[in-house]
Amino acid sequence: MMKQALVVVYPGFCNFEIAALTEALAFYDDWTLTTVGADRTVYLSEDQLPMVAQKDFSQVNPLDADLLILPGIDNYHLPLADDRNIAFLQRLNVTPDQRPVIAGMSSSPVLLAKAGLLDHVKFTAGIFEETYALNPFIPKQNLVRQPVVTDCGIVTSSFQFFREFAIAVIRACGLKIGDQAYAPARTDRPYTAEELTYHLPKES
């Protein structure tokens, strides 16, 4: 049976923060990716790349998915002001074993908090400290200042740890991925020509 990952898109979503995760999922033959949004329309990312929401919220049941991915946001006020985003996430207010793994990157935990999903969940986020004071619905008492935090099936991270975030989410889905996946280029010594020579995989 195919597993489904839903990628929620909204104005100003940050594509690079989830690119390592979606790229990793693309190599698992039994996983599909579907973009969803409040409207079935084109959304511009933070870097002005257009992405089409393949389905709107009325066309999907998030509880049927295996993974829900929320990218960070250039201006979280925009999706926060659209009640449909919050209503969609509120449908996930069930026990962790009844819902998909939730992956919230950078500023998207603001949306999770508004939906009540972080009330009893430890989390981290890539947001300004003043954001907590401006949005008292964010349960700051549950904030853990770590690169990636996993609790109750919800994985959160700050934007600069997109690689570690991808690995944590993949593993939360019960999939295997190496510790060095998407690791930065080494700087202690140059690469050899042999290391930069590539071959097709041998047929088994």
QUIZIQUI-V294161 format. One record per pair of residues at least 24 apart in sequence whose C-alpha atoms are under 6 Angstrom apart, sorted by the first residue. I is the first residue (numbers start at 0). J is the second residue. D is the distance in whole Angstrom. If there is no record, write none. Layout:
# QUIZIQUI-V294161
<<I | J | D> <I | J | D>>
This chain:
# QUIZIQUI-V294161
<<1 | 29 | 5> <1 | 30 | 6> <2 | 29 | 6> <2 | 30 | 5> <3 | 30 | 6> <3 | 31 | 5> <3 | 64 | 5> <3 | 65 | 5> <4 | 32 | 5> <4 | 65 | 6> <4 | 66 | 5> <4 | 67 | 6> <5 | 32 | 6> <5 | 33 | 5> <5 | 34 | 6> <5 | 67 | 5> <6 | 34 | 5> <6 | 68 | 5> <7 | 34 | 6> <7 | 35 | 5> <7 | 36 | 6> <7 | 69 | 5> <8 | 36 | 5> <10 | 42 | 6> <10 | 43 | 6> <11 | 43 | 6> <11 | 44 | 4> <11 | 45 | 4> <11 | 72 | 5> <11 | 73 | 5> <12 | 44 | 5> <12 | 45 | 6> <12 | 70 | 6> <12 | 71 | 6> <12 | 72 | 4> <13 | 44 | 6> <13 | 45 | 5> <13 | 70 | 6> <13 | 71 | 5> <13 | 72 | 6> <16 | 161 | 5> <19 | 165 | 6> <20 | 165 | 4> <45 | 73 | 6> <62 | 98 | 5> <64 | 99 | 6> <65 | 99 | 4> <66 | 99 | 5> <66 | 100 | 5> <66 | 101 | 6> <67 | 101 | 5> <68 | 102 | 5> <69 | 103 | 5> <70 | 104 | 5> <71 | 104 | 5> <71 | 105 | 5> <71 | 106 | 5> <71 | 107 | 5> <72 | 106 | 6> <85 | 114 | 5> <88 | 114 | 6> <89 | 114 | 5> <95 | 151 | 6> <95 | 152 | 6> <100 | 152 | 5> <101 | 153 | 5> <102 | 153 | 6> <102 | 154 | 5> <103 | 155 | 5> <104 | 155 | 6> <104 | 156 | 5> <105 | 156 | 6> <105 | 157 | 4> <105 | 158 | 5> <112 | 137 | 5> <121 | 150 | 6> <122 | 148 | 6> <122 | 155 | 6> <123 | 155 | 6> <123 | 156 | 6> <124 | 156 | 5> <124 | 157 | 5> <125 | 157 | 4> <125 | 158 | 6>>
